[in-house]
Each structure stands twice: as C-alpha cells, then as structure tokens.
C-alpha cells in the first residue's frame, strides 16, 4: 500500500540488482535507437520482486515488465482483465480464475495457473520476508504461512485457499467475504512468476523476467536501467516505442534542467519551485492531472494526551486552523487541491469519493478553531509539533505554512513547531516505533482505485499501515460488512465508515495531490495514469 513516495516500515537498499551493471558504466544512456524514451527515475529501494516492492520507483518498473490477472485502465482507473479470462464467484468468498491461453514470460515459458499460485504462496510465506505479504491476508490459510506473532514459525508452506486445477484454472478461497477482491488484482504483488524464479532466485534477481510489455536489458545502479519492447507480449497494450531508458536522478531540479535542454524526454517529478513556471518553460508540454494521492497529518492516538473527547476537539480545532486554500495556491500552483474527504477524486462518486464529506471540520474557520481548542483546555502541553522527513519534495515549505496558519489562528507564536527529521528512513523508523508526540505526515498513494484501499490499510484496528493507532469496533464492523456486499451497497457502507472516521479524526485531510510531468518535443501522447505514473506504452517518439 503506497504512501506517497511509498512510505514503508522497512527501508532497505537494493544491492542484488547492481549485478545488472553493463559494460557502459559511465551513466550516459545509449539513445542510438531513436525510438527509445528517456525518462527520469530513482533507484528502487528493494529487489524487483512483485511481493517485495512497494515504492513508486520500483513499482514503475514492475508495471512495465509484468501483467497480472487484472490491469488498471490508464484513462479510467478501472480494473480490466489482463491475463485473466474470467474471475467468477457465487458467494463473494470462493473464486474460480480462468486464464487466457498464449501468455508467455520473457524467457519463453508459459504463464499458467501455477505461475500465480506459486508466486502468491511465495509472497505470503513469512520466512521469505516479502514486504507485500499482507496483500495475501484475505486468502484462507494465510495465518498458517504467516503467523501474526513476531518470531513465530509457520505451520504450513502454502495457503490452503489456493489450488491449481489445471494449467489455466485455479481456485481461491478467502477467509471472509470480499466482493471487491477481484478489483485489487491489478496490483503488482499479485503478478505471476516464471519457474526460473524458483529454480534460481538469485540469478533471476540479477535480471528479472516478467510477462509485460517491456523486458529489462541492463541496469547500472545509480545510473540507468534500459528496457526494450517485448515483441512477444500477449496483451492489448503493446508498446508504441522501441524501449525506455530510466535515468537515475537524485535531484529533481537536475532532471528538470536536462528536460529543458533536450537531454531527457520525460520528467515526472517537477520541483515545487518550478511548478509555477513549468507550462511556460516547456511551451505547453506539461501534464497536471488528478491522481490517487492524498496528503494527511495524523495524530499519535497511542499517547494518552491525544485520547478522549477533549483531544478530539483539539484535533478538530487544528484542522479548522489550517488554511488549505492559501497554502496550496502559494506553494503548489494548482497541483494540489484542498481535501474534503479521506479518499481521492479519481475514484469518482461510484468508486466512493464524496466531496465535502469532511464538512466544517475541513474548512478554514479561525473562530471555531479557537473555540474548540479553548473548550478542550488548550493544546496538549501548551503546543503541538508537526513532523516529517525533509530530504525530499517541499515538505519543509508546507510544514512551515501549516504551523504558521495554526499560530496565526491561535495568536500564539509558540502554538506550533516544525520538528523535521533529516531522512525518510529515520522518519519511518520513528513512526513505526510509535515515537511521535504530535502531528506527523501520512500521505497515501492508492494501490488500487477503491475506497476500501483508502480506509482499511490505514485505520482498521492493527492494520498494516495504521500509524496513528486508531481503533474502533464500529468502524471495523462497517468495513467487514462493506467487504461482504457488492456495488452501491458496499460503497454506501464504506462511506458510512469514512464519515465515522472523520468524526473521530485520527488523521486530518490536507490536500489531494495531482500528478505532474513535463516532456520534450521529441515525444507525443504523454499522459499519466491514475497513480501519477507515465503510461510508457502509449508514448511515441517522433
């Protein structure tokens, strides 16, 4: 589940992929092929295994080299069949999956039912240490291969709910009803793996082989990854270019400069300082569109001072003291929109987005903010801190702006203090260790376009990304009921749960984040998908 820039509890550097280093180690990408797209990128944090990659840069590559049962339409975000011919159920718990025939991996081996069953079992098994293992938690037998108690040994190596019936049919039994489960299957954790992965994992990791529209040719860590078009790709979304060079940049300003100079074709991380000028600088070759990303600040409900009715009033007051409109306009130049719920507009009303659901709590109201905080006896300890890492993006800018807004409303220079953490890794270490004392950043990038993904991973009791420590039996029960039904009935229950969440307010919605990108005059048909990632297959080199 992606927090923006993919927050994770385990931060690790990729070492094994460095073995892909090419003879051309200078960092100069080979663009002799005129049909190759040159794009900015960052080295992935983890080895490129589907169940062990949960950050944006690694996910970008997996999206290019793998296709699962489903894929998400780049225009609508809708989950459509990819390798799956059909996914059928009569009770929302037992599913029969039938695969399309003819799909192959890059090594020529067929994609079969076992390719999925074996990959999912591998991803779920606790001893394999896959960070996306929790995506398999709904499959029956998960608790046996992945016991909840830390250090406990698994009592089985495979999940009882997975069975391959033939080369192209397998069944899945969930441990509870989950009508929307098929819609989650476009996420990379559910990708298939070839037999070569299990025969020699280390060799496979040196040059990952998938079944997607591109194949990895080479990788020099810290420099460039080269991918070429998979000529034997079986999907409908075939690449319209010859390949992609993913060039590593540690500074988005440098990438932007290279883009302006014509040395780069795609930069999808426009620096905040350039957002106001990008469209003019690039002569209109600029993309700014909604994405499934929301920025929030959370509260450490595991601390006594943030519990109880008075603390809830303080949280509501702090939310009303934040002038979202002014901050987004001044810093982000139309690339952020003040949030009025905890999901994203890209879901649309049918997908669960409800504009204005937060109501007055998410509106800038200085008088009401002061009153609520005064009624609660003031801020805990007389002031509040706001924490985030400051080694990326514009975090220090918006944190200063939020704190200044709170201080101005309360007419107290000491009411809010920014407490920066130098690196992303150190910040996540502190969050996971429950060492937060005041407000802290908790952005989220959706894994799949469902309201469920914005609620369950973040706020269900003891959920994998529940950093605030929020727990509500009523909220959990509503989510369980929503998971068990379909369509509008499910959306209505999820929305009811979200409304309860916004009353308890473990996290304050700040703003929805758009995806931005600039591109050169060498390419056309550049767009971002609902996850703010370039749709590389559609890009043509002119």
C-alpha positions as CSV (number, residue, x, y, z in Angstrom):
1,X,0.0,0.0,0.0
2,X,1.7,3.1,-1.2
3,X,2.2,6.0,1.0
4,X,3.3,8.9,-1.2
5,X,6.9,8.2,-2.3
6,X,5.9,4.9,-0.8
7,X,6.2,5.0,3.0
8,X,7.3,1.6,4.4
9,X,8.3,0.3,7.7
10,X,11.3,-1.5,6.2
11,X,13.8,0.7,4.3
12,X,16.5,-1.1,2.5
13,X,18.8,-0.5,-0.4
14,X,18.9,-2.8,-3.4
15,X,22.2,-4.5,-3.8
16,X,21.5,-7.6,-5.8
17,X,20.3,-5.6,-8.8
18,X,23.6,-3.9,-9.1
19,X,24.8,-7.1,-10.7
20,X,23.0,-6.0,-13.8
21,X,25.7,-3.3,-14.4
22,X,26.5,-3.0,-18.0
23,X,29.8,-2.6,-19.8
24,X,28.8,1.0,-20.4
25,X,29.1,2.2,-16.8
26,X,29.6,5.9,-17.4
27,X,26.0,6.8,-16.8
28,X,25.5,8.0,-20.4
29,X,22.3,6.3,-21.6
30,X,22.6,4.8,-25.1
31,X,20.0,6.7,-27.2
32,X,21.2,5.5,-30.5
33,X,17.8,4.0,-31.1
34,X,15.6,6.9,-32.0
35,X,12.6,5.1,-30.7
36,X,13.8,5.0,-27.1
37,X,12.1,7.2,-24.5
38,X,14.5,8.8,-22.0
39,X,12.8,9.3,-18.6
40,X,13.8,10.4,-15.1
41,X,13.9,7.8,-12.4
42,X,15.2,6.8,-9.0
43,X,16.9,3.6,-7.9
44,X,14.3,1.2,-6.2
45,X,14.6,0.6,-2.5
46,X,14.1,-3.2,-2.7
47,X,14.9,-6.0,-5.2
48,X,12.4,-6.1,-8.0
49,X,10.2,-8.9,-6.8
50,X,6.5,-8.3,-7.1
51,X,5.8,-9.1,-3.5
52,X,8.8,-7.2,-2.3
53,X,8.4,-3.9,-4.0
54,X,6.1,-1.3,-2.5
55,X,7.6,2.1,-3.5
56,X,7.0,4.3,-6.6
57,X,10.3,3.8,-8.4
58,X,10.4,0.0,-8.2
59,X,6.7,-0.2,-8.9
60,X,7.2,1.9,-12.1
61,X,9.5,-0.9,-13.4
62,X,7.2,-3.7,-12.3
63,X,4.3,-2.0,-14.2
64,X,6.4,-2.2,-17.3
65,X,7.7,-5.8,-17.1
66,X,4.7,-7.6,-15.5
67,X,1.0,-8.1,-16.1
68,X,-1.3,-9.8,-13.6
69,X,-4.8,-11.1,-13.7
70,X,-6.0,-7.5,-14.0
71,X,-4.6,-4.2,-15.1
72,X,-5.9,-0.7,-14.4
73,X,-7.1,1.3,-17.4
74,X,-4.8,4.3,-17.7
75,X,-7.7,6.6,-18.5
76,X,-10.4,5.5,-16.0
77,X,-8.5,3.5,-13.4
78,X,-11.0,0.7,-13.9
79,X,-9.7,-2.9,-13.3
80,X,-9.9,-4.8,-16.6
81,X,-8.9,-8.3,-17.4
82,X,-5.3,-8.8,-18.5
83,X,-4.1,-12.5,-18.1
84,X,-7.5,-13.4,-16.6
85,X,-10.2,-14.7,-19.0
86,X,-12.7,-14.7,-16.1
87,X,-12.9,-14.5,-12.3
88,X,-16.2,-15.9,-11.1
89,X,-17.9,-16.3,-7.7
90,X,-21.3,-17.1,-6.4
91,X,-20.7,-16.3,-2.8
92,X,-18.1,-13.5,-2.8
93,X,-15.7,-15.9,-1.0
94,X,-14.9,-18.7,-3.4
95,X,-13.5,-17.6,-6.7
96,X,-12.6,-19.6,-9.9
97,X,-10.0,-18.0,-12.0
98,X,-9.6,-18.9,-15.7
99,X,-6.6,-17.7,-17.6
100,X,-6.2,-16.7,-21.2
101,X,-4.0,-19.0,-23.2
102,X,-0.9,-17.9,-25.1
103,X,0.7,-15.6,-22.5
104,X,4.4,-16.1,-22.1
105,X,7.2,-14.9,-19.9
106,X,10.2,-13.2,-21.5
107,X,12.2,-16.4,-21.3
108,X,9.6,-18.1,-23.5
109,X,7.9,-20.2,-20.7
110,X,4.1,-20.2,-20.5
111,X,2.1,-18.3,-17.9
112,X,0.0,-20.9,-16.1
113,X,-2.2,-21.2,-13.1
114,X,0.9,-22.4,-11.1
115,X,2.7,-19.2,-12.1
116,X,0.1,-17.3,-9.9
117,X,-0.4,-19.9,-7.2
118,X,3.3,-20.4,-6.6
119,X,4.1,-16.7,-6.7
120,X,1.3,-15.9,-4.2
121,X,2.4,-18.7,-1.9
122,X,6.0,-17.4,-2.0
123,X,4.9,-13.9,-1.3
124,X,2.8,-14.9,1.7
125,X,5.3,-17.2,3.4
126,X,6.8,-15.3,6.4
127,X,10.2,-16.8,6.0
128,X,10.6,-15.2,2.6
129,X,10.4,-11.7,4.2
130,X,8.3,-10.2,1.4
131,X,7.1,-6.7,2.4
132,X,3.9,-7.0,0.4
133,X,2.9,-10.3,2.1
134,X,-0.1,-8.7,3.8
135,X,-1.8,-8.4,0.4
136,X,-2.5,-12.1,0.7
137,X,-4.1,-11.9,4.1
138,X,-7.6,-12.5,2.8
139,X,-6.7,-15.9,1.4
140,X,-7.6,-18.8,3.6
141,X,-4.5,-20.3,5.2
142,X,-2.6,-17.1,5.3
143,X,-2.3,-17.2,9.1
144,X,-0.6,-20.6,8.9
145,X,2.1,-19.4,6.5
146,X,2.4,-16.0,8.1
147,X,1.6,-16.2,11.8
148,X,0.8,-12.9,13.5
149,X,3.2,-13.3,16.4
150,X,6.6,-11.9,15.7
151,X,9.2,-14.7,15.5
152,X,6.6,-17.5,15.3
153,X,7.3,-20.2,12.8
154,X,4.8,-21.0,10.0
155,X,2.9,-24.3,10.3
156,X,2.5,-24.6,6.6
157,X,4.4,-23.5,3.5
158,X,1.4,-22.9,1.2
159,X,-2.0,-21.4,1.7
160,X,-4.9,-23.9,1.8
161,X,-7.1,-21.4,-0.1
162,X,-5.1,-21.7,-3.3
163,X,-5.4,-24.7,-5.7
164,X,-4.3,-25.1,-9.3
165,X,-6.9,-27.3,-11.0
166,X,-5.3,-27.3,-14.5
167,X,-2.8,-25.3,-16.5
168,X,-5.2,-22.5,-16.9
169,X,-7.7,-22.7,-14.0
170,X,-7.1,-22.2,-10.3
171,X,-9.4,-21.5,-7.3
172,X,-9.1,-19.1,-4.4
173,X,-11.0,-19.4,-1.1
174,X,-10.9,-16.3,1.0
175,X,-11.2,-16.3,4.9
176,X,-14.1,-13.8,4.6
177,X,-16.5,-12.5,2.0
178,X,-14.8,-9.7,0.0
179,X,-16.8,-8.8,-3.1
180,X,-14.2,-6.3,-4.3
181,X,-11.3,-8.7,-4.1
182,X,-11.0,-9.2,-7.9
183,X,-10.6,-5.4,-8.3
184,X,-7.4,-5.5,-6.2
185,X,-5.7,-7.9,-8.5
186,X,-4.0,-5.4,-10.8
187,X,-1.6,-4.5,-8.0
188,X,1.9,-5.8,-8.6
189,X,2.1,-8.1,-5.6
190,X,-0.3,-10.4,-7.4
191,X,1.9,-10.8,-10.5
192,X,2.9,-14.3,-11.7
193,X,6.4,-15.6,-11.6
194,X,8.2,-18.0,-14.0
195,X,9.6,-21.3,-12.9
196,X,13.1,-19.8,-13.3
197,X,12.5,-17.6,-10.3
198,X,12.0,-20.7,-8.1
199,X,14.9,-22.6,-9.7
200,X,17.5,-19.9,-9.1
201,X,16.1,-16.8,-7.3
202,X,19.4,-15.0,-7.1
203,X,20.1,-15.4,-10.8
204,X,16.5,-14.2,-11.6
205,X,17.0,-11.1,-9.4
206,X,20.1,-10.2,-11.4
207,X,17.9,-9.9,-14.4
208,X,14.2,-10.1,-13.6
209,X,12.0,-11.8,-16.2
210,X,8.3,-10.9,-16.4
211,X,5.4,-11.2,-18.9
212,X,4.8,-7.5,-19.5
213,X,5.2,-5.1,-22.5
214,X,8.9,-4.4,-21.8
215,X,11.9,-6.5,-20.9
216,X,14.9,-5.4,-18.8
217,X,18.1,-5.3,-20.8
218,X,20.6,-3.9,-18.3
219,X,20.9,-1.9,-15.1
220,X,23.7,0.2,-13.7
221,X,22.7,1.2,-10.2
222,X,22.8,4.9,-9.7
223,X,23.0,5.5,-13.5
224,X,20.4,3.9,-15.8
225,X,18.1,1.0,-16.5
226,X,17.4,0.1,-20.1
227,X,14.3,-1.7,-21.2
228,X,13.3,-2.8,-24.6
229,X,9.9,-3.6,-26.1
230,X,8.7,-7.2,-25.6
231,X,7.9,-8.3,-29.1
232,X,6.2,-11.4,-27.9
233,X,3.9,-9.6,-25.4
234,X,0.4,-11.0,-25.4
235,X,-1.5,-8.1,-24.0
236,X,-3.5,-5.4,-25.9
237,X,-1.4,-2.5,-24.5
238,X,1.7,-3.1,-26.7
239,X,4.5,-0.6,-26.5
240,X,4.4,2.1,-29.2
241,X,8.1,2.9,-28.8
242,X,11.3,0.8,-29.0
243,X,12.0,1.0,-25.3
244,X,12.7,3.1,-22.3
245,X,15.8,4.4,-20.6
246,X,15.2,5.1,-16.9
247,X,17.9,7.6,-15.9
248,X,18.7,7.9,-12.3
249,X,18.5,11.4,-10.8
250,X,18.9,12.2,-7.1
251,X,17.8,15.9,-7.6
252,X,14.6,16.7,-9.4
253,X,15.9,20.1,-10.3
254,X,18.7,18.5,-12.3
255,X,16.2,16.3,-14.2
256,X,14.1,19.4,-14.9
257,X,17.2,21.2,-16.3
258,X,18.0,18.2,-18.5
259,X,14.5,18.2,-19.8
260,X,14.6,21.8,-20.8
261,X,17.9,21.2,-22.5
262,X,16.5,18.3,-24.6
263,X,18.6,15.7,-22.8
264,X,15.6,14.0,-21.3
265,X,12.1,13.2,-22.7
266,X,10.0,12.7,-19.5
267,X,10.4,14.1,-16.0
268,X,7.5,13.2,-13.7
269,X,8.7,14.8,-10.5
270,X,8.6,18.6,-11.3
271,X,10.3,20.5,-8.4
272,X,7.8,22.6,-6.3
273,X,9.9,25.7,-7.1
274,X,9.3,25.2,-10.9
275,X,5.6,24.4,-10.8
276,X,4.5,28.0,-11.4
277,X,6.8,28.2,-14.5
278,X,6.7,24.7,-15.9
279,X,4.0,25.2,-18.6
280,X,5.7,28.3,-19.9
281,X,9.2,26.9,-19.7
282,X,8.1,23.8,-21.6
283,X,6.0,25.5,-24.2
284,X,2.9,23.7,-23.0
285,X,4.4,20.3,-22.8
286,X,3.3,19.9,-19.3
287,X,0.8,17.4,-17.6
288,X,-1.1,18.3,-14.4
289,X,-3.9,15.9,-13.7
290,X,-5.6,14.3,-10.6
291,X,-4.0,11.2,-9.1
292,X,-5.0,8.8,-6.4
293,X,-2.9,10.5,-3.8
294,X,-3.9,12.3,-0.6
295,X,-1.7,14.1,1.9
296,X,-2.8,14.0,5.6
297,X,-1.4,14.6,9.0
298,X,-2.0,12.0,11.7
299,X,-2.1,12.1,15.5
300,X,-0.5,9.5,17.8
301,X,-3.6,8.1,19.4
302,X,-1.4,5.7,21.3
303,X,-0.5,8.6,23.6
304,X,-2.8,9.4,26.5
305,X,-2.8,13.2,25.7
306,X,-4.4,12.5,22.3
307,X,-7.1,10.3,23.7
308,X,-10.6,11.2,24.8
309,X,-13.2,13.8,23.9
310,X,-11.1,16.9,24.7
311,X,-8.3,15.6,22.4
312,X,-10.8,15.0,19.6
313,X,-11.9,18.7,19.9
314,X,-8.3,19.7,19.7
315,X,-7.8,17.7,16.5
316,X,-10.9,19.2,15.0
317,X,-9.7,22.7,16.0
318,X,-6.3,22.2,14.5
319,X,-7.9,21.0,11.2
320,X,-10.0,24.2,11.1
321,X,-6.9,26.3,11.8
322,X,-5.2,25.2,8.5
323,X,-5.8,27.5,5.6
324,X,-5.6,24.8,2.9
325,X,-6.6,27.0,0.0
326,X,-3.9,29.6,0.6
327,X,-1.2,27.1,1.2
328,X,-1.9,25.0,-1.9
329,X,-2.1,28.2,-4.1
330,X,1.0,29.8,-2.7
331,X,3.3,26.7,-2.7
332,X,1.8,24.3,-5.3
333,X,0.3,26.4,-8.1
334,X,-2.7,24.3,-8.9
335,X,-1.1,20.9,-8.4
336,X,-2.8,20.3,-5.1
337,X,-6.5,20.7,-4.2
338,X,-7.8,21.2,-0.6
339,X,-9.1,17.8,0.6
340,X,-12.7,17.5,1.8
341,X,-12.6,13.7,2.5
342,X,-10.0,10.9,3.0
343,X,-10.0,9.4,-0.4
344,X,-9.3,10.9,-3.9
345,X,-11.5,12.5,-6.6
346,X,-10.1,10.0,-9.1
347,X,-12.4,7.4,-7.6
348,X,-15.5,9.3,-8.6
349,X,-18.8,9.1,-6.8
350,X,-19.4,5.5,-7.9
351,X,-16.0,4.5,-6.5
352,X,-16.6,6.1,-3.1
353,X,-15.3,9.6,-3.4
354,X,-17.7,12.0,-1.6
355,X,-16.8,15.7,-2.0
356,X,-17.4,17.7,1.2
357,X,-17.8,14.6,3.4
358,X,-15.5,16.2,6.0
359,X,-17.8,19.2,6.2
360,X,-17.0,22.0,8.6
361,X,-14.0,20.1,10.1
362,X,-12.0,20.6,6.9
363,X,-13.0,24.2,6.4
364,X,-10.8,27.1,7.4
365,X,-12.6,28.7,10.4
366,X,-10.4,30.6,12.8
367,X,-13.1,31.5,15.2
368,X,-14.5,27.9,15.5
369,X,-10.9,26.5,15.7
370,X,-10.0,28.8,18.7
371,X,-13.3,28.0,20.5
372,X,-12.9,24.2,20.2
373,X,-9.3,24.2,21.4
374,X,-10.2,26.6,24.3
375,X,-13.2,24.3,25.3
376,X,-10.7,21.4,25.4
377,X,-8.4,23.2,27.8
378,X,-5.9,24.2,25.2
379,X,-3.3,22.2,23.2
380,X,-1.7,19.2,25.0
381,X,1.3,20.6,26.9
382,X,0.5,24.1,25.5
383,X,1.8,23.5,22.0
384,X,1.9,21.0,19.1
385,X,4.7,19.7,16.9
386,X,4.5,18.8,13.2
387,X,6.9,16.2,11.9
388,X,8.1,14.9,8.6
389,X,11.3,14.0,6.8
390,X,12.7,16.9,4.8
391,X,15.0,15.2,2.4
392,X,12.5,15.2,-0.5
393,X,9.9,17.4,-2.1
394,X,8.6,20.6,-0.5
395,X,7.9,19.2,3.0
396,X,9.6,21.9,4.9
397,X,7.7,24.6,3.0
398,X,4.2,23.2,3.6
399,X,5.0,22.3,7.2
400,X,6.1,25.8,7.9
401,X,3.0,27.1,6.2
402,X,0.7,24.8,8.3
403,X,2.4,25.7,11.5
404,X,2.2,29.4,10.7
405,X,-1.5,29.1,9.9
406,X,-2.1,27.5,13.3
407,X,0.0,30.1,15.1
408,X,-1.9,32.9,13.4
409,X,-5.3,31.5,14.3
410,X,-4.4,30.9,17.9
411,X,-2.4,34.2,18.1
412,X,0.4,32.3,19.8
413,X,3.9,32.1,18.3
414,X,4.6,29.0,20.3
415,X,1.5,27.1,19.4
416,X,3.0,25.0,16.6
417,X,6.6,24.0,16.0
418,X,8.0,22.1,13.0
419,X,10.1,19.1,14.0
420,X,12.0,18.0,10.9
421,X,13.6,14.6,10.5
422,X,16.6,14.5,8.2
423,X,15.9,11.4,6.2
424,X,12.9,9.4,5.1
425,X,14.4,6.2,6.6
426,X,14.9,7.8,10.0
427,X,11.4,9.3,9.9
428,X,9.7,6.0,9.1
429,X,11.8,4.3,11.8
430,X,10.4,6.7,14.4
431,X,6.8,6.4,13.1
432,X,6.9,2.6,13.2
433,X,8.4,2.7,16.7
434,X,5.4,4.8,17.8
435,X,7.7,7.7,18.9
436,X,5.5,10.5,17.5
437,X,4.3,13.1,20.0
438,X,2.3,15.5,17.8
439,X,1.1,15.8,14.3
440,X,3.0,13.8,11.7
441,X,2.8,13.4,7.9
442,X,1.0,10.4,6.5
443,X,0.4,10.7,2.8
444,X,-1.1,7.8,0.8
445,X,-0.9,6.7,-2.8
446,X,-3.5,4.2,-3.7
447,X,-2.6,0.6,-4.6
448,X,-5.9,0.1,-6.4
449,X,-8.7,2.5,-7.2
450,X,-11.2,1.5,-4.5
451,X,-12.4,3.4,-1.4
452,X,-11.6,0.3,0.6
453,X,-7.9,0.9,-0.1
454,X,-8.0,4.4,1.5
455,X,-9.6,3.1,4.6
456,X,-8.8,-0.5,5.6
457,X,-4.9,-0.4,5.4
458,X,-4.8,2.9,7.4
459,X,-7.5,2.8,10.0
460,X,-8.7,-0.8,10.6
461,X,-7.5,-2.0,14.0
462,X,-3.9,-3.2,13.8
463,X,-3.9,-2.8,10.0
464,X,-0.5,-2.8,8.3
465,X,-0.3,1.0,7.8
466,X,-2.3,2.1,10.8
467,X,0.4,4.6,12.1
468,X,-2.0,6.6,14.3
469,X,-3.0,3.5,16.4
470,X,-6.7,4.2,15.7
471,X,-9.1,1.5,16.8
472,X,-12.9,1.5,16.6
473,X,-15.1,-1.6,16.8
474,X,-17.9,0.3,14.9
475,X,-15.5,1.3,12.1
476,X,-14.1,-2.2,11.8
477,X,-17.6,-3.8,11.7
478,X,-18.7,-1.4,9.0
479,X,-15.7,-2.3,6.8
480,X,-16.3,-6.0,7.4
481,X,-19.9,-5.6,6.2
482,X,-18.8,-3.5,3.2
483,X,-16.3,-6.1,2.1
484,X,-19.1,-8.7,2.1
485,X,-21.5,-7.0,-0.2
486,X,-21.3,-5.6,-3.7
487,X,-21.7,-2.4,-5.8
488,X,-23.6,0.6,-4.4
489,X,-24.4,-1.2,-1.1
490,X,-20.7,-1.7,-0.5
491,X,-19.8,1.9,-1.4
492,X,-22.6,3.2,0.9
493,X,-21.2,1.2,3.9
494,X,-17.6,2.3,3.2
495,X,-18.7,5.9,3.0
496,X,-20.6,5.5,6.3
497,X,-17.3,4.1,7.9
498,X,-15.4,7.1,6.4
499,X,-17.9,9.5,7.9
500,X,-17.3,7.9,11.4
501,X,-13.6,8.2,10.8
502,X,-13.9,11.9,10.0
503,X,-15.8,12.4,13.3
504,X,-13.1,10.7,15.3
505,X,-10.4,12.3,13.2
506,X,-7.2,10.2,13.7
507,X,-5.9,12.0,10.6
508,X,-6.6,15.4,9.1
509,X,-7.1,15.6,5.4
510,X,-4.9,18.3,3.9
511,X,-4.9,18.1,0.1
512,X,-5.3,15.9,-2.9
513,X,-2.1,15.6,-4.9
514,X,-2.1,15.8,-8.7
515,X,0.4,14.0,-10.9
516,X,2.7,16.3,-12.8
517,X,5.1,15.7,-15.7
518,X,7.0,17.6,-18.3
519,X,8.1,16.2,-21.7
520,X,10.3,17.1,-24.7
521,X,9.3,17.9,-28.2
522,X,10.7,14.5,-29.2
523,X,7.8,12.6,-27.8
524,X,4.0,12.7,-28.0
525,X,0.9,11.1,-26.4
526,X,2.3,11.6,-22.9
527,X,-0.1,11.1,-20.1
528,X,-0.2,9.9,-16.5
529,X,-2.3,7.1,-15.2
530,X,-4.5,7.4,-12.0
531,X,-1.4,6.5,-9.9
532,X,0.6,9.5,-11.4
533,X,2.9,7.2,-13.4
534,X,3.6,7.9,-17.1
535,X,1.8,5.5,-19.4
536,X,5.0,4.5,-21.2
537,X,3.4,2.1,-23.6
538,X,1.4,4.9,-25.2
539,X,4.3,7.3,-25.7
540,X,5.5,7.7,-29.3
541,X,8.9,9.0,-30.3
542,X,8.6,11.5,-33.3
